[in-house]
Amino acid sequence: MQPLQYISDYTGKHTAVVIPISEWENIVRKYADLKLLEQESSNEKAVSGQYTMGDFAGILAPERADALLKHVEQSRSEWDRDF
């Protein structure tokens, strides 16, 4: 078993625990209801629209990202030139 990591606030009070993913997977296998909680949490985000940047990490193909970046850079140069 790998060690747990504790996250504390400025007063030293523990506010969260980080566990290794392998331990989490063991816990989820043992307690199937936890998997349902993960799914409910994802569904709540979809309904409420409260996403973070991390929720979208890796969903844009690199080719598409490069094309969008090229378009932004081109637009920026056109803006500077015409201004």
The first five atom37 places (N, CA, C, CB, O) and aatype in JSON, in Angstrom:
{
  "aatype": [12, 5, 14, 10, 5, 18, 9, 15, 3, 18, 16, 7, 11, 8, 16, 0, 19, 19, 9, 14, 9, 15, 6, 17, 6, 2, 9, 19, 1, 11, 18, 0, 3, 10, 11, 10, 10, 6, 5, 6, 15, 15, 2, 6, 11, 0, 19, 15, 7, 5, 18, 16, 12, 7, 3, 13, 0, 7, 9, 10, 0, 14, 6, 1, 0, 3, 0, 10, 10, 11, 8, 19, 6, 5, 15, 1, 15, 6, 17, 3, 1, 3, 13],
  "atom_mask": [
    [1, 1, 1, 1, 1],
    [1, 1, 1, 1, 1],
    [1, 1, 1, 1, 1],
    [1, 1, 1, 1, 1],
    [1, 1, 1, 1, 1],
    [1, 1, 1, 1, 1],
    [1, 1, 1, 1, 1],
    [1, 1, 1, 1, 1],
    [1, 1, 1, 1, 1],
    [1, 1, 1, 1, 1],
    [1, 1, 1, 1, 1],
    [1, 1, 1, 0, 1],
    [1, 1, 1, 1, 1],
    [1, 1, 1, 1, 1],
    [1, 1, 1, 1, 1],
    [1, 1, 1, 1, 1],
    [1, 1, 1, 1, 1],
    [1, 1, 1, 1, 1],
    [1, 1, 1, 1, 1],
    [1, 1, 1, 1, 1],
    [1, 1, 1, 1, 1],
    [1, 1, 1, 1, 1],
    [1, 1, 1, 1, 1],
    [1, 1, 1, 1, 1],
    [1, 1, 1, 1, 1],
    [1, 1, 1, 1, 1],
    [1, 1, 1, 1, 1],
    [1, 1, 1, 1, 1],
    [1, 1, 1, 1, 1],
    [1, 1, 1, 1, 1],
    [1, 1, 1, 1, 1],
    [1, 1, 1, 1, 1],
    [1, 1, 1, 1, 1],
    [1, 1, 1, 1, 1],
    [1, 1, 1, 1, 1],
    [1, 1, 1, 1, 1],
    [1, 1, 1, 1, 1],
    [1, 1, 1, 1, 1],
    [1, 1, 1, 1, 1],
    [1, 1, 1, 1, 1],
    [1, 1, 1, 1, 1],
    [1, 1, 1, 1, 1],
    [1, 1, 1, 1, 1],
    [1, 1, 1, 1, 1],
    [1, 1, 1, 1, 1],
    [1, 1, 1, 1, 1],
    [1, 1, 1, 1, 1],
    [1, 1, 1, 1, 1],
    [1, 1, 1, 0, 1],
    [1, 1, 1, 1, 1],
    [1, 1, 1, 1, 1],
    [1, 1, 1, 1, 1],
    [1, 1, 1, 1, 1],
    [1, 1, 1, 0, 1],
    [1, 1, 1, 1, 1],
    [1, 1, 1, 1, 1],
    [1, 1, 1, 1, 1],
    [1, 1, 1, 0, 1],
    [1, 1, 1, 1, 1],
    [1, 1, 1, 1, 1],
    [1, 1, 1, 1, 1],
    [1, 1, 1, 1, 1],
    [1, 1, 1, 1, 1],
    [1, 1, 1, 1, 1],
    [1, 1, 1, 1, 1],
    [1, 1, 1, 1, 1],
    [1, 1, 1, 1, 1],
    [1, 1, 1, 1, 1],
    [1, 1, 1, 1, 1],
    [1, 1, 1, 1, 1],
    [1, 1, 1, 1, 1],
    [1, 1, 1, 1, 1],
    [1, 1, 1, 1, 1],
    [1, 1, 1, 1, 1],
    [1, 1, 1, 1, 1],
    [1, 1, 1, 1, 1],
    [1, 1, 1, 1, 1],
    [1, 1, 1, 1, 1],
    [1, 1, 1, 1, 1],
    [1, 1, 1, 1, 1],
    [1, 1, 1, 1, 1],
    [1, 1, 1, 1, 1],
    [1, 1, 1, 1, 1]
  ],
  "atom_positions": [
    [[0.84, -1.19, 0.0], [0.0, 0.0, 0.0], [0.88, 1.24, 0.0], [-0.95, 0.0, 1.22], [1.82, 1.36, 0.79]],
    [[0.56, 2.15, -0.9], [1.3, 3.41, -0.98], [0.75, 4.38, 0.07], [1.21, 4.02, -2.41], [-0.4, 4.26, 0.48]],
    [[1.57, 5.33, 0.49], [1.12, 6.25, 1.53], [0.03, 7.22, 1.03], [2.31, 7.05, 2.06], [-0.02, 7.59, -0.14]],
    [[-0.81, 7.61, 1.96], [-1.83, 8.62, 1.68], [-1.19, 9.99, 1.79], [-3.04, 8.49, 2.65], [-0.21, 10.17, 2.52]],
    [[-1.74, 10.95, 1.09], [-1.28, 12.33, 1.18], [-2.44, 13.16, 1.71], [-0.78, 12.87, -0.21], [-3.58, 13.02, 1.27]],
    [[-2.14, 14.02, 2.66], [-3.16, 14.87, 3.25], [-2.97, 16.3, 2.76], [-3.11, 14.8, 4.78], [-1.85, 16.8, 2.68]],
    [[-4.07, 16.95, 2.45], [-4.06, 18.36, 2.08], [-4.64, 19.12, 3.26], [-4.88, 18.62, 0.75], [-5.7, 18.77, 3.79]],
    [[-3.94, 20.17, 3.67], [-4.35, 20.94, 4.84], [-4.6, 22.39, 4.47], [-3.29, 20.86, 5.94], [-4.04, 22.91, 3.51]],
    [[-5.46, 23.04, 5.25], [-5.67, 24.47, 5.05], [-4.59, 25.24, 5.8], [-7.1, 24.9, 5.52], [-3.67, 24.65, 6.36]],
    [[-4.69, 26.56, 5.8], [-3.65, 27.4, 6.39], [-3.53, 27.24, 7.9], [-3.9, 28.83, 6.07], [-2.53, 27.65, 8.5]],
    [[-4.54, 26.64, 8.53], [-4.46, 26.42, 9.98], [-3.9, 25.04, 10.32], [-5.84, 26.58, 10.61], [-3.71, 24.72, 11.49]],
    [[-3.65, 24.23, 9.29], [-3.15, 22.88, 9.51], [-4.22, 21.82, 9.58], [0.0, 0.0, 0.0], [-3.92, 20.64, 9.74]],
    [[-5.48, 22.22, 9.46], [-6.59, 21.27, 9.5], [-6.64, 20.51, 8.17], [-7.96, 22.0, 9.77], [-6.62, 21.12, 7.1]],
    [[-6.71, 19.17, 8.25], [-6.8, 18.37, 7.03], [-8.13, 18.65, 6.33], [-6.65, 16.87, 7.35], [-9.19, 18.6, 6.96]],
    [[-8.06, 18.92, 5.04], [-9.27, 19.22, 4.27], [-9.53, 18.19, 3.18], [-9.17, 20.58, 3.66], [-10.63, 18.14, 2.63]],
    [[-8.52, 17.38, 2.85], [-8.69, 16.37, 1.8], [-7.62, 15.31, 1.96], [-8.62, 17.02, 0.39], [-6.6, 15.5, 2.63]],
    [[-7.88, 14.18, 1.31], [-6.92, 13.08, 1.3], [-6.72, 12.66, -0.15], [-7.41, 11.87, 2.18], [-7.69, 12.51, -0.9]],
    [[-5.48, 12.47, -0.54], [-5.15, 11.97, -1.87], [-4.67, 10.53, -1.7], [-4.07, 12.86, -2.59], [-3.75, 10.26, -0.94]],
    [[-5.33, 9.63, -2.42], [-4.91, 8.23, -2.34], [-4.43, 7.79, -3.72], [-6.08, 7.32, -1.84], [-4.9, 8.31, -4.73]],
    [[-3.51, 6.85, -3.78], [-3.05, 6.34, -5.07], [-4.22, 5.74, -5.86], [-1.93, 5.28, -4.87], [-5.14, 5.17, -5.28]],
    [[-4.17, 5.88, -7.18], [-5.26, 5.4, -8.03], [-5.47, 3.9, -7.87], [-4.98, 5.74, -9.49], [-6.61, 3.43, -7.93]],
    [[-4.4, 3.15, -7.66], [-4.56, 1.7, -7.48], [-5.39, 1.4, -6.23], [-3.18, 1.02, -7.38], [-6.2, 0.48, -6.23]],
    [[-5.18, 2.18, -5.16], [-5.98, 2.0, -3.96], [-7.44, 2.36, -4.21], [-5.42, 2.84, -2.81], [-8.35, 1.67, -3.75]],
    [[-7.65, 3.45, -4.95], [-9.02, 3.87, -5.27], [-9.73, 2.77, -6.06], [-9.02, 5.19, -6.07], [-10.89, 2.47, -5.79]],
    [[-9.04, 2.19, -7.04], [-9.65, 1.14, -7.84], [-10.01, -0.07, -6.97], [-8.7, 0.72, -8.96], [-11.05, -0.7, -7.18]],
    [[-9.16, -0.4, -6.0], [-9.48, -1.5, -5.07], [-10.72, -1.18, -4.25], [-8.28, -1.78, -4.14], [-11.58, -2.03, -4.04]],
    [[-10.81, 0.05, -3.78], [-11.96, 0.46, -2.98], [-13.24, 0.42, -3.81], [-11.75, 1.87, -2.41], [-14.28, -0.04, -3.33]],
    [[-13.16, 0.9, -5.05], [-14.35, 0.91, -5.92], [-14.79, -0.52, -6.23], [-14.05, 1.67, -7.23], [-15.99, -0.8, -6.29]],
    [[-13.83, -1.41, -6.42], [-14.2, -2.81, -6.66], [-14.91, -3.39, -5.43], [-12.95, -3.66, -6.99], [-15.86, -4.17, -5.56]],
    [[-14.45, -3.01, -4.26], [-15.03, -3.54, -3.03], [-16.4, -2.93, -2.74], [-14.09, -3.29, -1.86], [-17.3, -3.61, -2.25]],
    [[-16.54, -1.65, -3.04], [-17.79, -0.93, -2.75], [-18.33, -0.36, -4.07], [-17.56, 0.21, -1.7], [-18.03, 0.78, -4.42]],
    [[-19.12, -1.14, -4.77], [-19.61, -0.78, -6.11], [-20.41, 0.52, -6.11], [-20.46, -1.89, -6.66], [-20.47, 1.2, -7.13]],
    [[-21.03, 0.87, -4.98], [-21.82, 2.11, -4.91], [-20.97, 3.34, -5.18], [-22.48, 2.23, -3.55], [-21.49, 4.36, -5.64]],
    [[-19.68, 3.28, -4.91], [-18.81, 4.43, -5.15], [-18.74, 4.77, -6.63], [-17.41, 4.17, -4.6], [-18.67, 5.94, -7.0]],
    [[-18.76, 3.76, -7.48], [-18.74, 3.99, -8.92], [-19.99, 4.75, -9.34], [-18.64, 2.66, -9.68], [-19.93, 5.61, -10.23]],
    [[-21.12, 4.45, -8.71], [-22.37, 5.17, -9.01], [-22.24, 6.64, -8.61], [-23.56, 4.51, -8.27], [-22.75, 7.52, -9.3]],
    [[-21.56, 6.9, -7.49], [-21.37, 8.29, -7.06], [-20.53, 9.06, -8.07], [-20.7, 8.33, -5.69], [-20.8, 10.23, -8.35]],
    [[-19.51, 8.42, -8.63], [-18.7, 9.07, -9.66], [-19.56, 9.44, -10.87], [-17.54, 8.15, -10.1], [-19.46, 10.54, -11.4]],
    [[-20.42, 8.5, -11.28], [-21.28, 8.75, -12.43], [-22.29, 9.86, -12.14], [-22.02, 7.47, -12.82], [-22.55, 10.7, -13.0]],
    [[-22.86, 9.86, -10.93], [-23.8, 10.92, -10.56], [-23.12, 12.27, -10.57], [-24.4, 10.64, -9.18], [-23.7, 13.26, -11.01]],
    [[-21.89, 12.34, -10.08], [-21.14, 13.59, -10.06], [-20.92, 14.1, -11.48], [-19.79, 13.39, -9.35], [-21.06, 15.3, -11.74]],
    [[-20.59, 13.2, -12.41], [-20.41, 13.59, -13.81], [-21.71, 14.1, -14.41], [-19.88, 12.42, -14.63], [-21.71, 15.08, -15.14]],
    [[-22.81, 13.43, -14.1], [-24.11, 13.85, -14.62], [-24.5, 15.22, -14.07], [-25.18, 12.82, -14.27], [-25.07, 16.04, -14.79]],
    [[-24.21, 15.48, -12.78], [-24.53, 16.77, -12.19], [-23.76, 17.89, -12.87], [-24.22, 16.76, -10.69], [-24.31, 18.97, -13.08]],
    [[-22.5, 17.65, -13.21], [-21.72, 18.65, -13.92], [-22.35, 18.96, -15.27], [-20.28, 18.17, -14.11], [-22.43, 20.13, -15.66]],
    [[-22.79, 17.92, -15.96], [-23.39, 18.12, -17.28], [-24.66, 18.96, -17.18], [-23.69, 16.78, -17.94], [-24.9, 19.82, -18.02]],
    [[-25.46, 18.71, -16.17], [-26.72, 19.44, -16.0], [-26.45, 20.88, -15.57], [-27.63, 18.74, -14.98], [-27.07, 21.81, -16.09]],
    [[-25.54, 21.06, -14.62], [-25.3, 22.4, -14.07], [-24.38, 23.24, -14.94], [-24.71, 22.28, -12.68], [-24.38, 24.47, -14.84]],
    [[-23.58, 22.59, -15.81], [-22.63, 23.33, -16.63], [-21.42, 23.8, -15.86], [0.0, 0.0, 0.0], [-20.7, 24.67, -16.35]],
    [[-21.18, 23.27, -14.68], [-20.04, 23.68, -13.86], [-18.85, 22.78, -14.15], [-20.39, 23.65, -12.36], [-18.61, 21.79, -13.45]],
    [[-18.12, 23.13, -15.18], [-16.95, 22.36, -15.58], [-15.68, 23.13, -15.21], [-16.98, 22.06, -17.08], [-15.7, 24.34, -15.03]],
    [[-14.59, 22.39, -15.11], [-13.28, 22.99, -14.94], [-12.47, 22.71, -16.19], [-12.56, 22.45, -13.65], [-12.87, 21.89, -17.02]],
    [[-11.34, 23.37, -16.34], [-10.49, 23.13, -17.5], [-10.06, 21.67, -17.57], [-9.25, 24.04, -17.46], [-9.94, 21.1, -18.66]],
    [[-9.82, 21.06, -16.42], [-9.4, 19.67, -16.39], [-10.43, 18.72, -16.94], [0.0, 0.0, 0.0], [-10.07, 17.64, -17.41]],
    [[-11.7, 19.08, -16.9], [-12.74, 18.23, -17.44], [-12.61, 18.07, -18.96], [-14.11, 18.78, -17.09], [-13.13, 17.11, -19.53]],
    [[-11.93, 19.0, -19.61], [-11.82, 18.98, -21.06], [-10.44, 18.57, -21.55], [-12.16, 20.33, -21.61], [-10.21, 18.51, -22.76]],
    [[-9.54, 18.28, -20.64], [-8.17, 17.91, -21.03], [-8.18, 16.68, -21.92], [-7.3, 17.66, -19.78], [-8.77, 15.66, -21.59]],
    [[-7.52, 16.81, -23.06], [-7.36, 15.67, -23.95], [-8.52, 15.37, -24.88], [0.0, 0.0, 0.0], [-8.47, 14.37, -25.59]],
    [[-9.56, 16.2, -24.9], [-10.7, 15.87, -25.77], [-10.61, 16.54, -27.14], [-11.99, 16.27, -25.09], [-11.4, 16.24, -28.02]],
    [[-9.65, 17.44, -27.31], [-9.47, 18.1, -28.6], [-8.28, 17.45, -29.3], [-9.24, 19.64, -28.42], [-7.19, 17.38, -28.74]],
    [[-8.51, 16.98, -30.52], [-7.44, 16.34, -31.28], [-6.3, 17.34, -31.51], [-7.98, 15.79, -32.63], [-6.56, 18.51, -31.77]],
    [[-5.06, 16.89, -31.42], [-3.92, 17.8, -31.61], [-3.97, 18.54, -32.94], [-2.63, 17.03, -31.52], [-3.59, 19.71, -33.01]],
    [[-4.42, 17.88, -33.99], [-4.5, 18.53, -35.31], [-5.49, 19.69, -35.27], [-4.91, 17.52, -36.39], [-5.23, 20.76, -35.84]],
    [[-6.62, 19.47, -34.62], [-7.64, 20.52, -34.51], [-7.12, 21.67, -33.66], [-8.94, 19.96, -33.91], [-7.36, 22.84, -33.97]],
    [[-6.43, 21.35, -32.57], [-5.86, 22.38, -31.71], [-4.84, 23.22, -32.48], [-5.2, 21.74, -30.47], [-4.83, 24.44, -32.35]],
    [[-4.0, 22.57, -33.27], [-3.01, 23.31, -34.07], [-3.69, 24.22, -35.08], [-2.08, 22.33, -34.79], [-3.26, 25.36, -35.28]],
    [[-4.76, 23.73, -35.71], [-5.49, 24.54, -36.68], [-6.12, 25.76, -36.01], [-6.57, 23.7, -37.39], [-6.09, 26.86, -36.56]],
    [[-6.69, 25.56, -34.83], [-7.29, 26.68, -34.1], [-6.24, 27.7, -33.68], [-8.05, 26.17, -32.87], [-6.46, 28.9, -33.77]],
    [[-5.1, 27.2, -33.22], [-4.02, 28.1, -32.82], [-3.52, 28.91, -34.01], [-2.86, 27.31, -32.18], [-3.27, 30.11, -33.9]],
    [[-3.37, 28.25, -35.16], [-2.92, 28.94, -36.37], [-3.92, 30.04, -36.76], [-2.76, 27.94, -37.54], [-3.52, 31.14, -37.15]],
    [[-5.21, 29.73, -36.64], [-6.25, 30.71, -36.96], [-6.18, 31.92, -36.02], [-7.64, 30.06, -36.88], [-6.3, 33.06, -36.46]],
    [[-5.97, 31.66, -34.74], [-5.87, 32.75, -33.76], [-4.66, 33.61, -34.08], [-5.79, 32.19, -32.32], [-4.74, 34.84, -34.05]],
    [[-3.53, 32.98, -34.37], [-2.32, 33.74, -34.69], [-2.51, 34.57, -35.95], [-1.11, 32.8, -34.85], [-2.06, 35.72, -36.01]],
    [[-3.16, 34.01, -36.95], [-3.43, 34.75, -38.19], [-4.35, 35.93, -37.9], [-4.05, 33.82, -39.26], [-4.12, 37.04, -38.39]],
    [[-5.39, 35.71, -37.13], [-6.32, 36.78, -36.79], [-5.62, 37.89, -36.03], [-7.49, 36.24, -35.96], [-5.88, 39.07, -36.26]],
    [[-4.72, 37.52, -35.13], [-3.97, 38.5, -34.35], [-3.09, 39.35, -35.26], [-3.12, 37.8, -33.29], [-3.02, 40.57, -35.09]],
    [[-2.42, 38.71, -36.22], [-1.54, 39.47, -37.12], [-2.37, 40.38, -38.02], [-0.67, 38.52, -37.98], [-1.93, 41.49, -38.34]],
    [[-3.55, 39.95, -38.44], [-4.42, 40.79, -39.25], [-4.9, 41.97, -38.44], [-5.6, 39.98, -39.79], [-5.0, 43.08, -38.96]],
    [[-5.21, 41.76, -37.18], [-5.64, 42.84, -36.31], [-4.54, 43.88, -36.17], [-6.05, 42.3, -34.94], [-4.79, 45.07, -36.3]],
    [[-3.32, 43.43, -35.89], [-2.18, 44.34, -35.73], [-1.9, 45.11, -37.01], [-0.93, 43.58, -35.29], [-1.58, 46.29, -36.96]],
    [[-2.02, 44.44, -38.16], [-1.71, 45.05, -39.45], [-2.75, 46.11, -39.81], [-1.64, 43.98, -40.55], [-2.39, 47.18, -40.32]],
    [[-4.02, 45.84, -39.55], [-5.09, 46.74, -39.97], [-5.36, 47.86, -38.96], [-6.35, 45.95, -40.19], [-6.14, 48.77, -39.24]],
    [[-4.73, 47.79, -37.83], [-4.99, 48.77, -36.79], [-4.15, 49.95, -37.02], [-4.74, 48.21, -35.41], [-4.21, 50.91, -36.25]]
  ]
}
